[in-house]
Amino acid sequence: MQPPPTIPASWYTVGTSKELRGATMKTATVAGIDLVIYRTQAGELCCVQDRCPHMSGRFSAGGKINNDELICPVHRFRFAPDGTCRGSGYDTPAPKACTRPWPCLDRNGLLLVYFHPDGEAPDWEPPQLESGCWKPMSIFLDKVATSAQIVMQGIADMGHLRTVHGYEDVQMDSDFHTEGAQLKVSYSFTYVGSLPGLGGSLKRLGERLQTRTRVRFDYLACGIGYSVTHVQIPAMGVAMRHFVNPTPLDADTVVLYHSIALNRIENPATISPVFKFFPRSWTQALMRQVLLRGYRHDIEDDMALWTQMRNPLKRARLQILFPKHQRQHVNVSGFGSERHVITVFNRFFRLIPVLAALCVASTVSAGPDQSCPRQAETRLGTRRRSRAGFRQPDLQQRRAARRAGSLHHQTDDGDGGARFGCPAGRMADHCRA
């Protein structure tokens, strides 16, 4: 199956590290291609297309992992992690059929596979983040009718922090910095009101007191399918980490893998003096729930907007149809590289004005059809009679004229007749000529 042309090359999330334990396999879909992911006995991550190269049987429909071999349920073909076939259920020598391993990583608690529309190998990887004292992350999956490009540009958009989420004093703390496939930028803003996620009387109290909390975002994007945001609230001593990773099912639909992880709170009294009387675990759990509700509120607002936006690569293809230049530069493998997207419709649409001009010129130059004297003479005679006030005789006069064989009115002599004053014989001779 050929992937849609508007899906860029990148690392895409297909699950979490905890999902693969022992001799199990996991299925996923990237760019319309079904995949199966599993681990070897040594813990090495492997990924292949969920189709046996023999007769396209699905590995996930009854297949299994045995001694690091992926076994097809149809004819028991056995495949090594490098894709070579080691044997079949016929007890015959191993056939030449083989699978193509996909590049895959187990990085920062997430399972990643690399997709390239031309099947090329990756030349970059998402960085390994410092582990620190981060608590287990809570991960969510949402199917969103949008593209990965829209998600990534929406997360990095500074303007929507004020217009969509209502934050104040939004400013850019560092300029956009690109290096290879990575993009980095930092924002800060002021949250006015109660702590995010609180409701009821606590929310009304916070709004009445107009609490102002300064928040900082450090955003890192790798390619078009992997991003992590470090969130810091210095006044409270709180730090969070968000993953927002879109995995395209097709050109217009993604599965959004997004998560939140809270760092260990060292001094709960920084949040409020009241918390110093409670166990730290209670404060940690409470802040996790409060910040999680605030995060879910913001990401749901974003997802509702993303579904109403257009794929930027599709818009670029529409603009290419009437270009000023021959090609449009579109980022496909990351923020540091470009790919020329050229449509074959360019040449066709360039011919449309020429064809239209030729049609107009031929119509104007032709005028009345001079090749048929009958048509030309009829039109000329009609115009002359209309100027002279010619009126057709009544029915009795026409009948009398027909009986008298008049040549000045419509007759039928078998040779084509005459029309309004054209002699029948002359008209027939012209038409024969």
N, C-alpha and C positions, 0 to 999 in steps of 0.2 A: 504493500500500500504506500503510495507516494504521500508525503506529508504536505499540508497546506503551505503555499509559498510565503505566507506572511508570518510564519513562526521563526523567530531568530534562533541562532545557535547560542546555547547557554547551558549551565548546570541547572537542573530542575529537581525539586524535592518530590520524592515518591513515598516517604514514610518517615518513621522515627527508628532510632537504633534499637529500642526495646521491642519492636514488633518482630524481629527475627531472632528466635531462640532455637538452638539445636537444628535438627534437620527439617526445618520448615521453609516454605517459600511464600512469597508475597507477590500479588499481581498489581500492576499499575498501568496507566495509559499516559503516554506523552506524544503529543502531535498526532493523535489518531492511531498510534502504534501500541499494541498490547505487549507488555513486558512481564517477565517473571524474574524476581530477585531472590537470592538465597545465599547462604553462607557455607563455606567449606568447614571441615572439622577444625581447621586452624583459625577460623573466624574471618577468613578473607571473604569480602563481599563480591558476588558475581551477579551479572545481569545479562539476559539474552531475550530475544523476541519470543513471545509466548506461542510459537509455532514450530513444530518439528520440521526440519528441512526435507524429511522423507515424503510424508503425505499430508503435511500441515495439521497434524494433530496438536491439540493444545496440551502443553505440559501441565497447566493448572487444573485440567479436567481428569484428575486421577493419577498424575505423575508423582514421582517421589525423588528424594535425595538419598543416595546410598554410596558410601565410600567416596564422597566428593563428586559423584557422577549424577547428572540430571537424566532421569529415565523417562522416556515417552510412554504413555499408557497404551498406545495403539500396538506397536510392534516391538516394544522394549528396546528401542535404540538407546544407547548409553553415550552421554556426551561429557567430556572432561571440562574443567573450568575454562580452558583455552579454546573451546569450541570443537575440538576434534572428536570424531566418533570412535569409541573404543569397542563397540560390538553391538549386536542386535539379539533379538529373541529367537533367531533362527539357528544359533550356534554355528554361524558362518563367519568368515573373516570380516573385519570391520569395513563397512562401506565407506565411500568417499564423501558422503554427506557430512556437512559440518555446520555449526551455528556460528553467528558472528557476535562475539562478546561486546557489550556496551561498556564504555568507561563509567565507573561508578565509585562512589566515595561514601565512607561513614565519617561525617565531619560535624562536630559541634552538636551531637545528639540527633542528627538528621541523616537520612539516606538520600543521596544525590546521584543522579545519572546525567550524563552529558549527551545532549542532542545536537546534531549538526545536520542541516538539510542535505548536504552532500556526503555525509558519512565521514567527515574528517575527524582526526583525533584532536583532543583539547590541547591548547598550549598555555593554559592557566588553570588555577584552582582557587576556590574560596579559601581565605586564610583560616588557620586554626586560632580560635579565640582563647583567651586566658580563662582558665576554669574558675579561679578565685573561690569565693564563698557563695556561689549561686545556688539557690534552692531549685528543686526539680521544676521544670517548666510545664506549664499547662498549654497544651496544643489543641487547636481547633481546625476543623476542615469545613469550608463553605464552598459550594459550587456557585460561581458567579458568571453571569452572561456578559463577559467583557474579555479583553485581551490582556496578555501579560504586559504589553507596553503601556497601556493605560494605567494599570496598577502601579507600575514602577514610577511613572512620571507623576502620578497622584501623590505617592508617598513623599517624594522629594519636593513637592510644590509648597513653597513658603506661604503664598497668598491665601491658600484655603485654610490655614490655621486660624486666621481671623474671620474670614467670611463664612466658613462652614462650621467651625468648632467654637467660634466666639472668643478666642484668646485675644489678649491685648498686648500692646508694646512688643509686637513680633519683630524680631530683627535677626539678621544673618551675622553670626559670630565669626564665620570663616567662609571664604569664597569656595566655589565649586573647584575641586581638585581631582583630576583624573590621572590615573597611572595604569596603563594597560587596560584591563577590563574593569577596573575599580573606579568608583566615584565616591568622594567624601565631601560632606558639607555639614555645618553645625548651625543650629538655630536656637534661639531662646525666646521665651514669651512669658507673659504673666497670666496666671489663672486667677480669676476673681470669683469669690464665693466660697462655698464649703468644699471640703475634700471631694474629689470626683467620686461619684457612686453613692454618696450619702443621700438619703431621702427623708421625707417627713419633717419633723421638728428640727432635726440636726441641719438639714439643708436650709430651712428658713432662718435658723439662727446664724448660719454662715453667711447667707445673703444679707442679713440685717447688719452683721458686723463687717461685711465687705472685706473678708480675708483676702489678702493678695499673696500669691505664692509664685515665686519665680522658678521656671522649669527650663531645662536645657536638653536639646536633642543633638546627639552625634550620630549622623546617618552614614551608613556604609552600604553601597550597592555593588554587587559583583555580577556583571552580565545583566541579563534581563529577567532572571528567575530567582535571584537570591539577594536578600537584603536583611540587615540587622540594624536596629536603632537602640543606642544606649541612652536611657532617660535618667536624668539626675535631678533631684529636688534638694538642693544643698541645705535649705533652711530646716529640713526634717531629717537630713542624713539618710535619705532613701534613694536607692538606685534600682532601675529595672532594665530589662533587656527584652526587646521585641524582635521576633522574626516575622516578616511578612513576605512569603514566597509564593508567587503564582506559578502553577504548572499547567500549561495549555493542553486541554483535551483536543481542541481544534482551534481554528483561527478566531473564533468568537466566544469560547467558553474556557474558563480556567477552574481548577481546583485550588483554592487559596489555603495554603498551610500557614497559619499564623499562631503565634504563641506569646506568652508572657512569663518571665522568670524574675523573681525578686531576689535581690542580694540580701545577705545577712544584715540585719539591723543591729549595729553595735551599741547604740545608746538610745533606748526607747524614750527617755525623758526629753530628747531633742524634739520629738514629735509633739509631746504634751507632758507637762509635769505629772499628770495623773498616771501615765503609763509606767512610772518608776515603781509603783506599788503592785504591778502585775508581773507575772512571769514573762520572760522575753518571748517564749513560744506563743503566748496569747497575743502579744502585740504583733508578732510576725504574721500570725494567721489573720488577725483583723485587718492589717494593712494590705495583705494579699487580696482579701475579698473586696476591700474598698477600691484599690487600684485596678483590680480585674473588672469590676463593674464600670469604672470610668473608661477603661480601654475598650471594652465591648461596645460601649455607647458610641465612641468615636469611630471605631472601625465599621460599625453597621451604617453610620451616616456616610462613610466613604464608599462602602459597597453599593449603597442605594444610588449614589451619583455615578459611579463607574459604569453601571449598567446602561446609563443614558448617553454615554460618550462613544465616539467613533474610534475605531482602530486607526492610529496615526499612519501605519504602513498602507492601509487601504486608501486613506485619504491621499497619501502621496502618489499612489498608483492612479487615482482619478486625476490628479493634477498633471501627471505625465502625459495624459492624452492630448493636452494642448500645451506643449512645453515651449519655453523660451530657449532652453538649452536641450541638448540631446539626451541627458541622463540626470537622474535624481539620486543624490547621495542619501542612503538610508542606513542607519546603524543596525547591524544584524547580529554581531557576535559580542558586543559589549560597548562600553562607553568610549573605548579608546580606538575602535576600528570602524571602518565603513565598508559598505558593499554597494556596487552600482546596480540599481534596479532599472532595467530597460525593458520596456514593453514593446511587443511586436506591432501594437496598434498605432505606434507613432507614424510609420510610413503610410498606413492606410488613411489616417485622419489628415495627414498632410495633403493627400490627393483630393479630398472633398472640395476645397475651394476651387481647384482647377477644373474638376468635373462640372461643378455648378456653373462656372464661367463659360465653359464650352456649350452647355445646354442653353444658357441664356443667349449666347451669341448666335447659335444655330437657329433659334426660334425667331429672333429679331430679323436676321438676314433673309430668312425664307419668305416671310409674309404669306400672301395667298399662294395656294398651290398652283404655280405656273405650268406644271407638267400636264394639267388637264384643262384644255381650252374650254370645255363645257362648264367647269366649275368657275373659271375666271370670267367667262362671258356672262354667265348667269348673274354673278355678283355685280358686275359692271352694269348690266342692264337694270338690275333691281335698284341700284343707287341712282341711275339716271331717271327712272320712272318715279322714284320717291321724291326727287327734286321737282319734277314736272307736275306733281300732284296726280299721278296715275292712280286710278281706282279700278278695281276689278268689276266687270259687269255683273248684273244680277244673274240668277239661275236661268231664266228664260233666254236672256241674251247669249249666255254661254252655250246653251243647248242649240240655239239657232246657228251660232257661229260654228259649232262642231259639225252640224249637218251641212253647212255651206262649205266646210273644209277650209275655214279661215286659218291663215298661217300666223296670225297675231295673237293667238291665245293658245292655251295648253291643248295639245292634240296627242294622239297616239297612232302613228302610221306604221308601227311594226319595226321601224328602224331607229327607234330611240326617241322620236317625237321632238317637240320644241317646247321650250319653257319661256313663257312671257315674252313673246316677240322674236324669238330666235327661230328661223326657218328650220323645219324638221330635217330636210335633207342636208343642210349645211351642218347642223349639230351632229348628225350621224357621221358625216364625213370627217369632222374634227375628232370625234371620239375614236373612230377607227384609226385615224392617223396617230 
